[in-house]
């Protein structure tokens, strides 16, 4: 019955989100109570149901909530000021016209670190169409290359909210530098596999009608550029995201047991500014330098929009933390962990959980957060209870959360509708691409685990 209750709770989460279309926050909160009642947790007291749920909710938001908020606001500033477009055009200039699909893959991978992949595709749609027309390459291939590049870093690399929340749930809130570094390394294979798949459609035209997309987008790049007013320089556009990442990585290096910066002032300075909250706050102020009063939204408006955008993510993250805390209070962790310790599935278990949740309910962020909550109590039994083991677990969950994007995923519709693809063509191109990305990603994570674990 111990395993049966867990299976039933997971089925409830999938059906409630995928079929009933209930908000994931409500579903996860109800899952907390259902799990607690099934395993007969105390009704009141310090170990009672409400206390456990409150502790789990508060602990995860206390450790990672502000980081998610700051990262979201930075992404909005880059989006609204045209900095994301500048970043994309800078990459295209460096790579040149010889590898148009590779250029789009790399552009997508860079832009999606601070910007949600849905927004990133919309922002870069006109640039993508313009390059496809200028270089006489199928817009289908360019769309798949851009979408898969965006998708890869969206699932693996903080400060995107999903990976941050998963890392926080697995106790890595102070090791985001390590997660960023490993995420960038892991993302290489999904980016390249997505690019490889995109090249299969170099001569295939879109077979659907444009409903929300503008078929003349290729001729509107300059109009869109003008709508932003004076665009920032490439250096100014990259600084709000590059500086925090560098600081976070330096902070992680400063924490190494070998003390590479010594034990004095230098280590203290790097440790302070490398704390994710402090680093992203610096990035936020750097992003404010991009705002121009004549064309851009005010700082107050940006912050308000950012809070509104990240509020659902914070609630889902908190509910995921509460669900994980309830699971830890039940006997399921010990029971399932004992079975897993002899099964040898290791990193494939979090991948399978995340892939099942992603395919069933569509949201990558929900799959990341919920999967982290489910596997966190089982880390020791899976042999992943070390710092690097937890990092590799985040990567395995990320690979699963890519598998697959189809009709229940808003990103699928953004890609297909803006690219004038039919649903059938979208399944052959975008959905298959995300399946290839996810599978190649977990294989790459497994190989890396043989080196780092």
C-alpha positions, 0 to 999 in steps of 0.5 A: 500500500505504501507504493500504491498511495504514492502512485495514486497521488502522482496520477491525481497530479497528472489528471488534475493538471492535464485533464481537468486543467486545474492550476498546478499550485492548487493541485500540488497543495491538494496533493499535500493533503491527500498524501498526508491523509493517506499516510496518516500523518498527525492532524495537529501539533508541530509534526501535524499536516498544516505545520509540515506543509507550512514549513516546506512552503516557507523553506523553499521560498525563503531559500530561492524565492527572491532569486527567482523574482530578481531573475524574472525581472532582469529577463523582462528588462532585457525583453522590453528594452530590445537588449535580447534582440541586440544579444541575438544580432551580436551572435549572428554577426560573430557566426556569420552566414555560413551556418544559419541554423547553428546561429539560431540555435546559439542565439536561442541558447543565449537569450533563453538564459534570462528570458522565458523560451516562449517570449524569446521565440516571439522576440526573435521571430522576425529576426529568424524570418529575415535570416531565413529569407536572406540566406535562402534557408527554410523557415521550418529549419530555422524555427526548429533550430531557434526553438531547440536552442531556447528550450535547452538552456530554459531547462538546464541553466539558472537563472531561469526559474525552473532550474533555480527552483529544482536546485533550491529544492535539492539543497543547492541554493548556495551552489548555483554557480556549480549548477550553472556550470554543469547546466551549460556543459549539459546543454551543449548536447541537447543544443547540438542534437536539436540543431542536427534535427533542424538541418533535416528540414532545410528544404521543407516549407511550412505547410500550415496557415498563419493564424497568429504569426505574421507571414511578412515578418521577414520584412519587418525587422527594421520596424521592430528595431525602431519600436524599441527606440535607441537600442543598447550596445552589445556590451550593455545588453549582455552585462545584466546576465553575464555579470551575475553568472560570473559573480555566482561562479566566482562565489562557488570557486571561493567556497572550494575547500582548497581556498583558491582565493585564500582565507582573507578579504578576497575570499570574503568579497567573492563569497559575498558578491557571489551569493546568488541573491547579491549577484542577481541584485547587481544584475538587476541594477545593471539592467536598469541602466538599459531603461530610457524614460522616453521609450522604455517602461519605468522601473516601477512598471517593470518591477510590477510586471516582473512580480506579476509574472513570477507570482505563479512560479513562486506559488508552484515552487512553494507548493512543490516544496510543501509536497516534498516535505510531506513526502519526507514525513511519510514512510514512502521515502525509506520504502521506495529508496530501499527498492531503488538502491538495488535497482540500479536506475540511479539518474534515470529515475528522476528523468523518467518521473520528469518526462512523465509529468512533462508529457502529461501536463505540458509545463516544463517548470511544473515538471521540474519543480514537482519532480524535484519534490518527489525525488528529493527524499530518495537521494540517499537511496539513489546514491545521489546525496552528495553535492555533485550527485544533487547537481546531476539529479537537477540535470537529469530532471531537466532532461526529463522536463524537455521530453516532450513538447506537444499539444498540451504545451504552450511553447509548442503552439508558439513555435508552430503558429508563428512558424506557419506549421500545421499540427502534423508538421509540428509533431514531426519537427518540434515534438520529435526534436524535443524527444531527441533533446531529452534522450540525448540529454539524459545519456549525456548526463549519465556519461558525465556522472561517470566522470564527476560522481 
